[in-house]
Amino acid sequence: MVRRTVSSLLDGGADRCVVVVSAEAEAAVGSALKDLPVTLTVNPKPARGMFSSIQCGAAHLRAEDRGVLLPGDMPYVRPETVATVLSAAVRSGLTVCPSQSGRRGHPLVLSTALRDRILQAPTDAILRDVRSLEPCLTVEVVDPGIHHDVDRPEDLGFHVSGDA
């Protein structure tokens, strides 16, 4: 599942990926991604929550990187969607997220300003609150995968235009 998620990012135009894992998942995820251009980093305190993983990933970005945030359990996001939000971010310089039918989803492309806010935020912060301090451009897409994460085995039965 994580390989498909990372492949979607790479096929959509990301030049490299930072994948944040727990110490327990490091070997398995590393093996699944061994031939892809990824930087694997361990979140030393995953119990602090998802925002701590976002901060770990953001800390591995270069100064010029925008960063594309896509949870590893969202394998149905299409590469075309990644390309669309990346392109909009490059043109606008803003944080960009996709929307379908008026509902925002993933991936979120971080502006450099938002990336810096994430890094400076307290560890108990929530992404939604930090993101709300920066303008965000919403781009309409036709991709139900932006809302579909995999929490249980039965979630893997999701089909996107015969592409599952």
N, CA and C atoms as an extended XYZ file, in Angstrom:
492
Properties=species:S:1:pos:R:3:atomname:S:1:resname:S:1:resid:I:1 pbc="F F F"
N         0.825       -1.190        0.000 N   MET     1
C         0.000        0.000        0.000 CA  MET     1
C         0.872        1.258        0.000 C   MET     1
N         1.893        1.300        0.851 N   VAL     2
C         2.736        2.491        0.915 CA  VAL     2
C         3.530        2.656       -0.387 C   VAL     2
N         3.872        1.570       -1.015 N   ARG     3
C         4.587        1.672       -2.300 CA  ARG     3
C         3.697        2.334       -3.347 C   ARG     3
N         2.458        1.954       -3.378 N   ARG     4
C         1.525        2.555       -4.345 CA  ARG     4
C         1.347        4.050       -4.046 C   ARG     4
N         1.262        4.410       -2.774 N   THR     5
C         1.119        5.811       -2.403 CA  THR     5
C         2.347        6.608       -2.850 C   THR     5
N         3.533        6.098       -2.552 N   VAL     6
C         4.771        6.779       -2.935 CA  VAL     6
C         4.899        6.833       -4.454 C   VAL     6
N         4.539        5.775       -5.143 N   SER     7
C         4.608        5.763       -6.609 CA  SER     7
C         3.696        6.827       -7.211 C   SER     7
N         2.544        7.029       -6.621 N   SER     8
C         1.637        8.072       -7.090 CA  SER     8
C         2.288        9.448       -6.973 C   SER     8
N         2.979        9.693       -5.862 N   LEU     9
C         3.685       10.968       -5.691 CA  LEU     9
C         4.784       11.126       -6.738 C   LEU     9
N         5.597       10.107       -6.904 N   LEU    10
C         6.701       10.176       -7.857 CA  LEU    10
C         6.198       10.294       -9.290 C   LEU    10
N         5.194        9.501       -9.654 N   ASP    11
C         4.633        9.557      -11.004 CA  ASP    11
C         3.946       10.900      -11.262 C   ASP    11
N         3.512       11.560      -10.193 N   GLY    12
C         2.856       12.855      -10.314 CA  GLY    12
C         3.816       14.035      -10.329 C   GLY    12
N         5.116       13.768      -10.179 N   GLY    13
C         6.077       14.853      -10.323 CA  GLY    13
C         6.935       15.162       -9.120 C   GLY    13
N         6.719       14.493       -8.004 N   ALA    14
C         7.611       14.700       -6.854 CA  ALA    14
C         8.968       14.112       -7.212 C   ALA    14
N        10.051       14.844       -6.944 N   ASP    15
C        11.360       14.323       -7.337 CA  ASP    15
C        11.943       13.366       -6.307 C   ASP    15
N        11.457       13.423       -5.088 N   ARG    16
C        11.871       12.482       -4.047 CA  ARG    16
C        10.802       12.508       -2.966 C   ARG    16
N        10.819       11.514       -2.103 N   CYS    17
C         9.836       11.432       -1.024 CA  CYS    17
C        10.530       11.198        0.300 C   CYS    17
N        10.010       11.840        1.324 N   VAL    18
C        10.429       11.574        2.695 CA  VAL    18
C         9.291       10.763        3.306 C   VAL    18
N         9.598        9.570        3.747 N   VAL    19
C         8.589        8.692        4.322 CA  VAL    19
C         8.892        8.554        5.809 C   VAL    19
N         7.919        8.940        6.619 N   VAL    20
C         8.076        8.893        8.073 CA  VAL    20
C         7.401        7.628        8.589 C   VAL    20
N         8.155        6.866        9.393 N   VAL    21
C         7.661        5.590        9.907 CA  VAL    21
C         7.951        5.484       11.400 C   VAL    21
N         7.319        4.528       12.019 N   SER    22
C         7.671        4.181       13.398 CA  SER    22
C         8.880        3.257       13.347 C   SER    22
N         9.568        3.112       14.451 N   ALA    23
C        10.726        2.204       14.505 CA  ALA    23
C        10.306        0.781       14.159 C   ALA    23
N         9.106        0.388       14.589 N   GLU    24
C         8.617       -0.968       14.338 CA  GLU    24
C         8.355       -1.222       12.853 C   GLU    24
N         7.987       -0.191       12.104 N   ALA    25
C         7.659       -0.366       10.689 CA  ALA    25
C         8.836       -0.091        9.758 C   ALA    25
N         9.938        0.386       10.298 N   GLU    26
C        11.062        0.819        9.461 CA  GLU    26
C        11.547       -0.265        8.505 C   GLU    26
N        11.798       -1.461        8.979 N   ALA    27
C        12.339       -2.523        8.124 CA  ALA    27
C        11.360       -2.913        7.021 C   ALA    27
N        10.099       -3.099        7.365 N   ALA    28
C         9.105       -3.523        6.370 CA  ALA    28
C         8.875       -2.444        5.312 C   ALA    28
N         8.740       -1.204        5.742 N   VAL    29
C         8.514       -0.112        4.789 CA  VAL    29
C         9.766        0.110        3.948 C   VAL    29
N        10.916        0.073        4.571 N   GLY    30
C        12.164        0.210        3.828 CA  GLY    30
C        12.306       -0.846        2.752 C   GLY    30
N        11.943       -2.065        3.065 N   SER    31
C        12.006       -3.155        2.093 CA  SER    31
C        11.030       -2.915        0.937 C   SER    31
N         9.838       -2.451        1.246 N   ALA    32
C         8.827       -2.209        0.218 CA  ALA    32
C         9.229       -1.075       -0.731 C   ALA    32
N        10.056       -0.148       -0.240 N   LEU    33
C        10.415        1.035       -1.028 CA  LEU    33
C        11.878        1.054       -1.474 C   LEU    33
N        12.577       -0.066       -1.314 N   LYS    34
C        14.044       -0.079       -1.449 CA  LYS    34
C        14.578        0.455       -2.770 C   LYS    34
N        13.851        0.347       -3.856 N   ASP    35
C        14.364        0.801       -5.148 CA  ASP    35
C        13.783        2.145       -5.592 C   ASP    35
N        13.098        2.835       -4.698 N   LEU    36
C        12.510        4.135       -5.029 CA  LEU    36
C        13.317        5.264       -4.394 C   LEU    36
N        13.290        6.466       -4.986 N   PRO    37
C        14.046        7.601       -4.427 CA  PRO    37
C        13.346        8.186       -3.200 C   PRO    37
N        13.520        7.513       -2.084 N   VAL    38
C        12.888        7.954       -0.843 CA  VAL    38
C        13.940        8.127        0.247 C   VAL    38
N        13.631        8.994        1.170 N   THR    39
C        14.389        9.117        2.406 CA  THR    39
C        13.479        8.595        3.493 C   THR    39
N        13.895        7.548        4.162 N   LEU    40
C        13.112        6.961        5.240 CA  LEU    40
C        13.598        7.565        6.550 C   LEU    40
N        12.679        8.079        7.350 N   THR    41
C        13.046        8.647        8.636 CA  THR    41
C        12.106        8.116        9.710 C   THR    41
N        12.647        7.871       10.872 N   VAL    42
C        11.869        7.313       11.981 CA  VAL    42
C        11.383        8.442       12.879 C   VAL    42
N        10.095        8.434       13.164 N   ASN    43
C         9.532        9.361       14.139 CA  ASN    43
C         9.872        8.779       15.521 C   ASN    43
N        10.707        9.468       16.294 N   PRO    44
C        11.124        8.907       17.580 CA  PRO    44
C        10.004        8.860       18.623 C   PRO    44
N         8.959        9.652       18.416 N   LYS    45
C         7.847        9.685       19.376 CA  LYS    45
C         6.496        9.676       18.656 C   LYS    45
N         6.177        8.577       17.982 N   PRO    46
C         4.922        8.530       17.228 CA  PRO    46
C         3.683        8.636       18.106 C   PRO    46
N         3.809        8.356       19.389 N   ALA    47
C         2.660        8.460       20.288 CA  ALA    47
C         2.165        9.899       20.414 C   ALA    47
N         2.998       10.869       20.034 N   ARG    48
C         2.581       12.279       20.068 CA  ARG    48
C         1.536       12.573       19.011 C   ARG    48
N         1.380       11.690       18.035 N   GLY    49
C         0.340       11.874       17.032 CA  GLY    49
C         0.867       12.190       15.649 C   GLY    49
N        -0.078       12.327       14.720 N   MET    50
C         0.252       12.523       13.315 CA  MET    50
C         1.071       13.789       13.074 C   MET    50
N         0.792       14.853       13.823 N   PHE    51
C         1.518       16.099       13.584 CA  PHE    51
C         3.011       15.924       13.840 C   PHE    51
N         3.364       15.067       14.784 N   SER    52
C         4.793       14.836       15.033 CA  SER    52
C         5.451       14.161       13.831 C   SER    52
N         4.717       13.320       13.137 N   SER    53
C         5.250       12.710       11.919 CA  SER    53
C         5.393       13.749       10.812 C   SER    53
N         4.445       14.656       10.726 N   ILE    54
C         4.520       15.728        9.729 CA  ILE    54
C         5.745       16.600       10.007 C   ILE    54
N         5.980       16.916       11.280 N   GLN    55
C         7.162       17.699       11.634 CA  GLN    55
C         8.450       16.952       11.293 C   GLN    55
N         8.490       15.644       11.535 N   CYS    56
C         9.679       14.845       11.182 CA  CYS    56
C         9.941       14.907        9.680 C   CYS    56
N         8.914       14.752        8.897 N   GLY    57
C         9.070       14.810        7.445 CA  GLY    57
C         9.498       16.186        6.978 C   GLY    57
N         8.871       17.224        7.511 N   ALA    58
C         9.209       18.600        7.120 CA  ALA    58
C        10.651       18.938        7.463 C   ALA    58
N        11.164       18.370        8.537 N   ALA    59
C        12.546       18.627        8.943 CA  ALA    59
C        13.551       18.081        7.928 C   ALA    59
N        13.140       17.162        7.073 N   HIS    60
C        14.034       16.578        6.076 CA  HIS    60
C        13.916       17.250        4.705 C   HIS    60
N        13.109       18.290        4.618 N   LEU    61
C        12.989       19.002        3.349 CA  LEU    61
C        14.126       20.009        3.214 C   LEU    61
N        14.515       20.251        1.978 N   ARG    62
C        15.524       21.276        1.702 CA  ARG    62
C        14.844       22.643        1.726 C   ARG    62
N        15.619       23.696        1.855 N   ALA    63
C        15.067       25.055        1.956 CA  ALA    63
C        14.142       25.387        0.787 C   ALA    63
N        14.461       24.901       -0.408 N   GLU    64
C        13.655       25.238       -1.585 CA  GLU    64
C        12.471       24.293       -1.795 C   GLU    64
N        12.378       23.223       -1.012 N   ASP    65
C        11.296       22.243       -1.180 CA  ASP    65
C         9.973       22.778       -0.658 C   ASP    65
N         8.916       22.473       -1.387 N   ARG    66
C         7.569       22.801       -0.935 CA  ARG    66
C         7.055       21.718        0.011 C   ARG    66
N         7.209       20.507       -0.366 N   GLY    67
C         6.695       19.388        0.417 CA  GLY    67
C         5.277       19.039        0.006 C   GLY    67
N         5.041       17.769       -0.218 N   VAL    68
C         3.712       17.268       -0.560 CA  VAL    68
C         3.330       16.287        0.530 C   VAL    68
N         2.279       16.596        1.241 N   LEU    69
C         1.839       15.769        2.358 CA  LEU    69
C         0.752       14.811        1.883 C   LEU    69
N         1.069       13.521        1.945 N   LEU    70
C         0.110       12.488        1.579 CA  LEU    70
C         0.281       11.324        2.542 C   LEU    70
N        -0.712       11.073        3.388 N   PRO    71
C        -0.598        9.938        4.306 CA  PRO    71
C        -0.365        8.630        3.544 C   PRO    71
N         0.446        7.766        4.127 N   GLY    72
C         0.806        6.508        3.492 CA  GLY    72
C        -0.353        5.561        3.282 C   GLY    72
N        -1.477        5.815        3.956 N   ASP    73
C        -2.638        4.931        3.817 CA  ASP    73
C        -3.639        5.460        2.790 C   ASP    73
N        -3.150        6.264        1.829 N   MET    74
C        -4.021        6.803        0.773 CA  MET    74
C        -3.503        6.404       -0.609 C   MET    74
N        -3.561        5.097       -0.910 N   PRO    75
C        -2.978        4.598       -2.159 CA  PRO    75
C        -3.802        4.878       -3.413 C   PRO    75
N        -4.982        5.451       -3.275 N   TYR    76
C        -5.842        5.646       -4.438 CA  TYR    76
C        -5.779        7.046       -5.026 C   TYR    76
N        -4.943        7.919       -4.471 N   VAL    77
C        -4.756        9.249       -5.060 CA  VAL    77
C        -4.042        9.067       -6.391 C   VAL    77
N        -4.589        9.666       -7.428 N   ARG    78
C        -4.036        9.509       -8.778 CA  ARG    78
C        -2.806       10.401       -8.992 C   ARG    78
N        -1.840        9.925       -9.758 N   PRO    79
C        -0.682       10.768      -10.089 CA  PRO    79
C        -1.087       12.090      -10.750 C   PRO    79
N        -2.156       12.080      -11.546 N   GLU    80
C        -2.614       13.310      -12.198 CA  GLU    80
C        -3.031       14.356      -11.170 C   GLU    80
N        -3.589       13.895      -10.055 N   THR    81
C        -3.976       14.817       -8.989 CA  THR    81
C        -2.740       15.429       -8.353 C   THR    81
N        -1.741       14.605       -8.105 N   VAL    82
C        -0.476       15.108       -7.561 CA  VAL    82
C         0.093       16.156       -8.510 C   VAL    82
N         0.120       15.864       -9.800 N   ALA    83
C         0.656       16.806      -10.793 CA  ALA    83
C        -0.146       18.112      -10.799 C   ALA    83
N        -1.452       18.020      -10.669 N   THR    84
C        -2.298       19.205      -10.683 CA  THR    84
C        -2.020       20.111       -9.492 C   THR    84
N        -1.948       19.537       -8.291 N   VAL    85
C        -1.711       20.386       -7.109 CA  VAL    85
C        -0.280       20.911       -7.084 C   VAL    85
N         0.681       20.109       -7.539 N   LEU    86
C         2.063       20.591       -7.613 CA  LEU    86
C         2.182       21.772       -8.577 C   LEU    86
N         1.565       21.652       -9.734 N   SER    87
C         1.605       22.710      -10.733 CA  SER    87
C         0.964       23.995      -10.196 C   SER    87
N        -0.165       23.857       -9.530 N   ALA    88
C        -0.843       25.031       -8.959 CA  ALA    88
C         0.013       25.687       -7.877 C   ALA    88
N         0.726       24.876       -7.103 N   ALA    89
C         1.597       25.414       -6.048 CA  ALA    89
C         2.778       26.166       -6.643 C   ALA    89
N         3.357       25.629       -7.700 N   VAL    90
C         4.484       26.288       -8.354 CA  VAL    90
C         4.035       27.630       -8.940 C   VAL    90
N         2.877       27.636       -9.603 N   ARG    91
C         2.367       28.869      -10.212 CA  ARG    91
C         2.010       29.924       -9.171 C   ARG    91
N         1.388       29.492       -8.072 N   SER    92
C         0.841       30.450       -7.098 CA  SER    92
C         1.786       30.777       -5.945 C   SER    92
N         2.673       29.840       -5.610 N   GLY    93
C         3.526       30.011       -4.433 CA  GLY    93
C         2.791       29.745       -3.127 C   GLY    93
N         1.539       29.314       -3.225 N   LEU    94
C         0.708       29.074       -2.049 CA  LEU    94
C         0.669       27.600       -1.678 C   LEU    94
N         0.130       27.344       -0.512 N   THR    95
C        -0.247       25.986       -0.137 CA  THR    95
C        -1.443       25.620       -1.009 C   THR    95
N        -1.480       24.385       -1.482 N   VAL    96
C        -2.551       23.957       -2.380 CA  VAL    96
C        -3.087       22.613       -1.927 C   VAL    96
N        -4.408       22.474       -1.989 N   CYS    97
C        -5.012       21.164       -1.730 CA  CYS    97
C        -6.090       20.898       -2.775 C   CYS    97
N        -6.322       19.609       -3.059 N   PRO    98
C        -7.373       19.264       -4.003 CA  PRO    98
C        -8.735       19.231       -3.309 C   PRO    98
N        -9.762       19.368       -4.124 N   SER    99
C       -11.128       19.279       -3.628 CA  SER    99
C       -11.945       18.526       -4.664 C   SER    99
N       -12.878       17.745       -4.180 N   GLN   100
C       -13.833       17.103       -5.071 CA  GLN   100
C       -15.208       17.302       -4.470 C   GLN   100
N       -16.109       17.803       -5.273 N   SER   101
C       -17.486       18.066       -4.827 CA  SER   101
C       -17.506       18.962       -3.591 C   SER   101
N       -16.607       19.945       -3.560 N   GLY   102
C       -16.590       20.908       -2.472 CA  GLY   102
C       -15.955       20.428       -1.181 C   GLY   102
N       -15.351       19.258       -1.196 N   ARG   103
C       -14.730       18.698        0.007 CA  ARG   103
C       -13.233       18.524       -0.213 C   ARG   103
N       -12.431       19.182        0.624 N   ARG   104
C       -10.981       19.099        0.502 CA  ARG   104
C       -10.468       17.705        0.852 C   ARG   104
N        -9.304       17.386        0.270 N   GLY   105
C        -8.685       16.095        0.548 CA  GLY   105
C        -7.175       16.201        0.477 C   GLY   105
N        -6.530       15.086        0.196 N   HIS   106
C        -5.078       15.007        0.084 CA  HIS   106
C        -4.700       14.700       -1.360 C   HIS   106
N        -3.512       15.102       -1.781 N   PRO   107
C        -2.377       15.598       -1.013 CA  PRO   107
C        -2.424       17.117       -0.838 C   PRO   107
N        -1.759       17.554        0.206 N   LEU   108
C        -1.603       18.967        0.502 CA  LEU   108
C        -0.174       19.350        0.118 C   LEU   108
N        -0.032       20.344       -0.754 N   VAL   109
C         1.301       20.834       -1.112 CA  VAL   109
C         1.592       22.025       -0.202 C   VAL   109
N         2.678       21.914        0.541 N   LEU   110
C         3.033       22.945        1.515 CA  LEU   110
C         3.816       24.070        0.858 C   LEU   110
N         3.385       25.297        1.092 N   SER   111
C         4.227       26.426        0.716 CA  SER   111
C         5.434       26.414        1.648 C   SER   111
N         6.480       27.129        1.287 N   THR   112
C         7.638       27.183        2.176 CA  THR   112
C         7.263       27.874        3.489 C   THR   112
N         6.336       28.839        3.431 N   ALA   113
C         5.899       29.518        4.660 CA  ALA   113
C         5.178       28.551        5.595 C   ALA   113
N         4.310       27.707        5.046 N   LEU   114
C         3.614       26.734        5.884 CA  LEU   114
C         4.586       25.690        6.421 C   LEU   114
N         5.517       25.263        5.587 N   ARG   115
C         6.529       24.310        6.060 CA  ARG   115
C         7.266       24.879        7.270 C   ARG   115
N         7.635       26.160        7.190 N   ASP   116
C         8.347       26.792        8.304 CA  ASP   116
C         7.465       26.892        9.541 C   ASP   116
N         6.179       27.198        9.356 N   ARG   117
C         5.249       27.240       10.497 CA  ARG   117
C         5.132       25.872       11.168 C   ARG   117
N         5.089       24.832       10.351 N   ILE   118
C         4.992       23.465       10.884 CA  ILE   118
C         6.216       23.162       11.741 C   ILE   118
N         7.370       23.525       11.251 N   LEU   119
C         8.599       23.251       11.993 CA  LEU   119
C         8.678       24.040       13.297 C   LEU   119
N         8.087       25.219       13.331 N   GLN   120
C         8.143       26.072       14.518 CA  GLN   120
C         6.990       25.823       15.499 C   GLN   120
N         6.003       25.062       15.083 N   ALA   121
C         4.815       24.834       15.907 CA  ALA   121
C         5.140       23.919       17.083 C   ALA   121
N         4.392       24.063       18.176 N   PRO   122
C         4.580       23.136       19.297 CA  PRO   122
C         4.186       21.722       18.879 C   PRO   122
N         4.756       20.738       19.544 N   THR   123
C         4.526       19.344       19.159 CA  THR   123
C         3.084       18.886       19.357 C   THR   123
N         2.317       19.617       20.165 N   ASP   124
C         0.916       19.228       20.372 CA  ASP   124
C        -0.030       19.967       19.425 C   ASP   124
N         0.515       20.658       18.426 N   ALA   125
C        -0.309       21.390       17.464 CA  ALA   125
C        -1.081       20.412       16.583 C   ALA   125
N        -2.031       20.953       15.864 N   ILE   126
C        -2.838       20.189       14.910 CA  ILE   126
C        -2.645       20.845       13.548 C   ILE   126
N        -2.416       20.042       12.526 N   LEU   127
C        -2.142       20.575       11.197 CA  LEU   127
C        -3.218       21.561       10.749 C   LEU   127
N        -4.467       21.231       10.937 N   ARG   128
C        -5.555       22.111       10.497 CA  ARG   128
C        -5.404       23.512       11.077 C   ARG   128
N        -5.030       23.602       12.356 N   ASP   129
C        -4.867       24.911       12.997 CA  ASP   129
C        -3.661       25.657       12.435 C   ASP   129
N        -2.556       24.962       12.234 N   VAL   130
C        -1.350       25.594       11.685 CA  VAL   130
C        -1.596       26.021       10.243 C   VAL   130
N        -2.242       25.158        9.473 N   ARG   131
C        -2.542       25.469        8.063 CA  ARG   131
C        -3.465       26.660        7.932 C   ARG   131
N        -4.376       26.830        8.872 N   SER   132
C        -5.341       27.927        8.775 CA  SER   132
C        -4.684       29.299        8.884 C   SER   132
N        -3.429       29.362        9.303 N   LEU   133
C        -2.710       30.627        9.426 CA  LEU   133
C        -2.101       31.078        8.095 C   LEU   133
N        -2.149       30.235        7.094 N   GLU   134
C        -1.598       30.547        5.771 CA  GLU   134
C        -2.705       30.426        4.726 C   GLU   134
N        -2.632       31.238        3.656 N   PRO   135
C        -3.617       31.076        2.583 CA  PRO   135
C        -3.459       29.712        1.918 C   PRO   135
N        -4.575       29.147        1.504 N   CYS   136
C        -4.566       27.841        0.845 CA  CYS   136
C        -5.429       27.917       -0.409 C   CYS   136
N        -4.843       27.575       -1.531 N   LEU   137
C        -5.559       27.532       -2.795 CA  LEU   137
C        -6.176       26.145       -2.944 C   LEU   137
N        -7.462       26.100       -3.223 N   THR   138
C        -8.149       24.828       -3.425 CA  THR   138
C        -8.354       24.620       -4.919 C   THR   138
N        -7.973       23.444       -5.406 N   VAL   139
C        -8.075       23.106       -6.820 CA  VAL   139
C        -9.048       21.940       -6.963 C   VAL   139
N       -10.071       22.133       -7.782 N   GLU   140
C       -11.066       21.081       -8.005 CA  GLU   140
C       -10.474       19.986       -8.891 C   GLU   140
N       -10.624       18.728       -8.468 N   VAL   141
C       -10.145       17.577       -9.228 CA  VAL   141
C       -11.255       16.539       -9.318 C   VAL   141
N       -11.090       15.618      -10.246 N   VAL   142
C       -12.008       14.484      -10.369 CA  VAL   142
C       -11.228       13.254       -9.928 C   VAL   142
N       -11.174       13.056       -8.616 N   ASP   143
C       -10.393       11.952       -8.061 CA  ASP   143
C       -10.954       11.584       -6.695 C   ASP   143
N       -11.807       10.567       -6.624 N   PRO   144
C       -12.348       10.167       -5.328 CA  PRO   144
C       -11.282        9.652       -4.374 C   PRO   144
N       -10.099        9.330       -4.883 N   GLY   145
C        -9.015        8.846       -4.045 CA  GLY   145
C        -8.513        9.876       -3.045 C   GLY   145
N        -8.798       11.166       -3.263 N   ILE   146
C        -8.326       12.205       -2.342 CA  ILE   146
C        -9.000       12.121       -0.979 C   ILE   146
N       -10.089       11.362       -0.910 N   HIS   147
C       -10.832       11.202        0.344 CA  HIS   147
C       -10.762        9.791        0.909 C   HIS   147
N       -10.077        8.901        0.225 N   HIS   148
C       -10.156        7.483        0.604 CA  HIS   148
C        -8.857        6.990        1.238 C   HIS   148
N        -8.900        6.784        2.536 N   ASP   149
C        -7.756        6.168        3.207 CA  ASP   149
C        -8.111        4.728        3.541 C   ASP   149
N        -7.106        3.954        3.839 N   VAL   150
C        -7.287        2.533        4.117 CA  VAL   150
C        -7.014        2.308        5.599 C   VAL   150
N        -8.078        2.078        6.332 N   ASP   151
C        -7.965        1.819        7.764 CA  ASP   151
C        -8.170        0.349        8.112 C   ASP   151
N        -8.888       -0.354        7.237 N   ARG   152
C        -9.211       -1.767        7.473 CA  ARG   152
C        -9.025       -2.534        6.165 C   ARG   152
N        -8.834       -3.837        6.230 N   PRO   153
C        -8.644       -4.614        4.989 CA  PRO   153
C        -9.770       -4.425        3.977 C   PRO   153
N       -11.001       -4.284        4.445 N   GLU   154
C       -12.114       -4.126        3.506 CA  GLU   154
C       -12.066       -2.794        2.754 C   GLU   154
N       -11.288       -1.813        3.249 N   ASP   155
C       -11.115       -0.542        2.538 CA  ASP   155
C       -10.293       -0.715        1.265 C   ASP   155
N        -9.591       -1.838        1.141 N   LEU   156
C        -8.785       -2.089       -0.047 CA  LEU   156
C        -9.624       -2.444       -1.258 C   LEU   156
N       -10.905       -2.665       -1.089 N   GLY   157
C       -11.796       -2.999       -2.204 CA  GLY   157
C       -12.256       -1.796       -2.992 C   GLY   157
N       -11.821       -0.606       -2.642 N   PHE   158
C       -12.199        0.631       -3.299 CA  PHE   158
C       -11.679        0.640       -4.736 C   PHE   158
N       -12.506        1.043       -5.691 N   HIS   159
C       -12.079        1.098       -7.102 CA  HIS   159
C       -12.227        2.504       -7.630 C   HIS   159
N       -11.220        2.936       -8.339 N   VAL   160
C       -11.225        4.251       -8.976 CA  VAL   160
C       -11.094        4.028      -10.464 C   VAL   160
N       -12.189        4.160      -11.202 N   SER   161
C       -12.193        4.010      -12.657 CA  SER   161
C       -11.429        2.762      -13.118 C   SER   161
N       -11.684        1.648      -12.470 N   GLY   162
C       -11.024        0.406      -12.834 CA  GLY   162
C        -9.542        0.381      -12.507 C   GLY   162
N        -9.091        1.306      -11.681 N   ASP   163
C        -7.660        1.469      -11.398 CA  ASP   163
C        -7.303        1.014       -9.988 C   ASP   163
N        -7.873       -0.072       -9.528 N   ALA   164
C        -7.544       -0.501       -8.157 CA  ALA   164
C        -7.072       -1.876       -8.079 C   ALA   164
